[in-house]
Amino acid sequence: MTRGAYARAAGVHPETVRFYERSGLLPPPRRGRKGERLYGEEEVRDLRVITRLRSLGFSIDEILKLRAMSAGKPDGELERRVREMEQRQQELRALLGGDGER
């Protein structure tokens, strides 16, 4: 699929795809015989994950670390951030009465 179709399938603007490719969040796309960029369902899934992580407040650097961590290279900073997010989630639940009280 083209970059435009790829962006639409993931729910982002084509410039977002370009930015993420330049940032290293996305690898360079495969190329067709005529040099056109080729994207598939796996790339759409990866872009959706990145988009969701960004919406959760992860920085580009943190996402890069997360990708490295998922490749078997643990990073203490990312693990700390996940723990912080879990703590915030617990605090929000308590604030909103998630413990059964209202």
Backbone hydrogen bonds in HBPLUS format (Angstrom, degrees):
<---DONOR---> <-ACCEPTOR-->    atom                        ^
c    i                          cat <-CA-CA->   ^        H-A-AA   ^      H-
h    n   atom  resd res      DA  || num        DHA   H-A  angle D-A-AA Bond
n    s   type  num  typ     dist DA aas  dist angle  dist       angle   num
A0039-TYR N   A0001-MET O   3.29 MM  38  5.20 141.3  2.45 132.8 142.4     1
A0006-TYR N   A0002-THR O   2.83 MM   4  5.98 156.6  1.88 150.9 158.5     2
A0007-ALA N   A0003-ARG O   2.82 MM   4  6.02 162.2  1.85 151.6 155.7     3
A0008-ARG N   A0004-GLY O   2.95 MM   4  6.19 163.7  1.98 148.6 153.2     4
A0009-ALA N   A0005-ALA O   2.87 MM   4  6.02 158.5  1.92 147.7 153.7     5
A0010-ALA N   A0006-TYR O   3.14 MM   4  6.38 140.9  2.30 143.3 153.1     6
A0010-ALA N   A0007-ALA O   3.17 MM   3  5.25 128.4  2.46  96.5 109.7     7
A0011-GLY N   A0007-ALA O   2.86 MM   4  5.97 114.0  2.30 138.7 156.8     8
A0012-VAL N   A0007-ALA O   2.90 MM   5  5.04 168.5  1.91 143.4 143.3     9
A0011-GLY N   A0008-ARG O   3.07 MM   3  4.86 144.5  2.20  94.7 105.6    10
A0016-THR N   A0013-HIS O   2.85 MM   3  5.29 135.8  2.05 112.1 124.6    11
A0017-VAL N   A0014-PRO O   3.10 MM   3  5.16 118.9  2.49  95.8 110.1    12
A0018-ARG N   A0014-PRO O   3.12 MM   4  6.55 160.2  2.16 150.1 154.7    13
A0019-PHE N   A0015-GLU O   2.86 MM   4  6.09 162.7  1.89 149.1 153.8    14
A0020-TYR N   A0016-THR O   2.89 MM   4  6.09 166.1  1.91 153.4 156.7    15
A0021-GLU N   A0017-VAL O   2.92 MM   4  6.12 151.0  2.00 149.8 158.2    16
A0022-ARG N   A0018-ARG O   2.92 MM   4  6.20 160.9  1.95 153.0 158.0    17
A0023-SER N   A0019-PHE O   2.86 MM   4  6.04 146.1  1.97 147.1 157.5    18
A0025-LEU N   A0020-TYR O   2.96 MM   5  5.11 125.5  2.26 154.8 160.5    19
A0026-LEU N   A0020-TYR O   3.19 MM   6  5.62 156.6  2.24 122.3 120.0    20
A0024-GLY N   A0021-GLU O   3.23 MM   3  5.25 149.0  2.33  98.5 107.6    21
A0038-LEU N   A0030-ARG O   2.85 MM   8  5.22 151.8  1.93 146.2 144.8    22
A0032-GLY N   A0036-GLU O   2.74 MM   4  5.12 155.6  1.80 146.9 155.6    23
A0035-GLY N   A0032-GLY O   2.98 MM   3  5.04 161.6  2.01 109.8 113.4    24
A0044-VAL N   A0040-GLY O   3.08 MM   4  6.43 150.6  2.17 146.8 155.8    25
A0045-ARG N   A0041-GLU O   2.92 MM   4  6.19 160.6  1.96 151.2 155.6    26
A0046-ASP N   A0042-GLU O   3.00 MM   4  6.27 162.3  2.03 148.9 153.4    27
A0047-LEU N   A0043-GLU O   2.93 MM   4  6.13 158.5  1.98 147.4 153.2    28
A0048-ARG N   A0044-VAL O   2.92 MM   4  6.17 154.7  1.99 150.2 157.2    29
A0049-VAL N   A0045-ARG O   3.01 MM   4  6.30 152.8  2.09 149.2 156.5    30
A0050-ILE N   A0046-ASP O   3.02 MM   4  6.30 163.7  2.04 151.5 155.3    31
A0051-THR N   A0047-LEU O   2.90 MM   4  6.08 162.8  1.93 150.2 155.2    32
A0052-ARG N   A0048-ARG O   2.92 MM   4  6.09 155.7  1.98 145.3 151.7    33
A0053-LEU N   A0049-VAL O   2.88 MM   4  6.13 160.9  1.91 153.9 159.3    34
A0054-ARG N   A0050-ILE O   2.91 MM   4  6.17 157.6  1.96 151.7 157.6    35
A0055-SER N   A0051-THR O   3.00 MM   4  6.27 152.2  2.08 142.7 150.3    36
A0056-LEU N   A0052-ARG O   3.02 MM   4  6.30 129.0  2.29 140.4 154.1    37
A0056-LEU N   A0053-LEU O   3.11 MM   3  5.03 134.8  2.32  94.0 106.8    38
A0058-PHE N   A0053-LEU O   3.07 MM   5  5.57 161.6  2.11 152.5 146.9    39
A0057-GLY N   A0054-ARG O   3.00 MM   3  5.18 159.3  2.04 107.7 113.1    40
A0063-ILE N   A0059-SER O   2.96 MM   4  6.26 153.5  2.03 149.0 156.2    41
A0064-LEU N   A0060-ILE O   2.89 MM   4  6.18 156.8  1.95 152.2 158.9    42
A0065-LYS N   A0061-ASP O   2.93 MM   4  6.23 152.9  2.01 145.7 153.2    43
A0066-LEU N   A0062-GLU O   2.81 MM   4  6.07 151.0  1.90 143.4 152.1    44
A0067-ARG N   A0063-ILE O   2.87 MM   4  6.13 157.2  1.92 150.8 156.1    45
A0068-ALA N   A0064-LEU O   3.01 MM   4  6.29 152.5  2.08 142.4 150.1    46
A0069-MET N   A0065-LYS O   2.72 MM   4  5.98 154.2  1.79 149.1 157.3    47
A0070-SER N   A0066-LEU O   2.82 MM   4  6.09 153.7  1.89 149.2 155.9    48
A0071-ALA N   A0067-ARG O   3.11 MM   4  6.31 124.1  2.43 131.5 145.5    49
A0071-ALA N   A0068-ALA O   3.01 MM   3  4.98 135.3  2.22  93.9 107.2    50
A0073-LYS N   A0068-ALA O   2.95 MM   5  5.35 151.1  2.04 138.4 138.3    51
A0072-GLY N   A0069-MET O   2.92 MM   3  5.16 152.7  1.99 113.0 114.9    52
A0079-GLU N   A0075-ASP O   3.22 MM   4  6.51 163.2  2.25 152.1 157.1    53
A0080-ARG N   A0076-GLY O   2.90 MM   4  6.09 151.4  1.98 147.8 155.7    54
A0081-ARG N   A0077-GLU O   2.99 MM   4  6.28 152.7  2.07 144.7 151.8    55
A0082-VAL N   A0078-LEU O   2.95 MM   4  6.28 156.0  2.01 153.5 159.5    56
A0083-ARG N   A0079-GLU O   3.05 MM   4  6.32 158.7  2.10 146.3 151.8    57
A0084-GLU N   A0080-ARG O   2.91 MM   4  6.22 153.6  1.98 148.0 155.7    58
A0085-MET N   A0081-ARG O   2.93 MM   4  6.20 156.5  1.99 148.8 154.8    59
A0086-GLU N   A0082-VAL O   2.95 MM   4  6.22 154.0  2.02 148.7 155.9    60
A0087-GLN N   A0083-ARG O   2.94 MM   4  6.20 154.9  2.00 148.0 154.7    61
A0088-ARG N   A0084-GLU O   2.91 MM   4  6.20 158.8  1.95 150.7 156.3    62
A0089-GLN N   A0085-MET O   2.92 MM   4  6.12 153.7  1.98 145.6 153.0    63
A0090-GLN N   A0086-GLU O   3.02 MM   4  6.32 156.0  2.08 147.4 153.1    64
A0091-GLU N   A0087-GLN O   2.93 MM   4  6.22 157.6  1.98 150.5 157.0    65
A0092-LEU N   A0088-ARG O   2.86 MM   4  6.08 156.3  1.92 150.7 156.9    66
A0093-ARG N   A0089-GLN O   2.99 MM   4  6.22 159.2  2.03 148.9 154.4    67
A0094-ALA N   A0090-GLN O   3.01 MM   4  6.25 159.8  2.05 148.7 153.9    68
A0095-LEU N   A0091-GLU O   2.89 MM   4  6.07 158.4  1.94 147.1 153.6    69
A0096-LEU N   A0092-LEU O   2.85 MM   4  6.01 154.3  1.91 150.6 157.2    70
A0098-GLY N   A0093-ARG O   2.44 MM   5  4.43 159.8  1.48 158.2 150.4    71
A0097-GLY N   A0094-ALA O   3.26 MM   3  5.15 161.0  2.30 100.7 105.2    72
A0100-GLY N   A0097-GLY O   3.13 MM   3  5.83 147.4  2.24 126.3 126.1    73
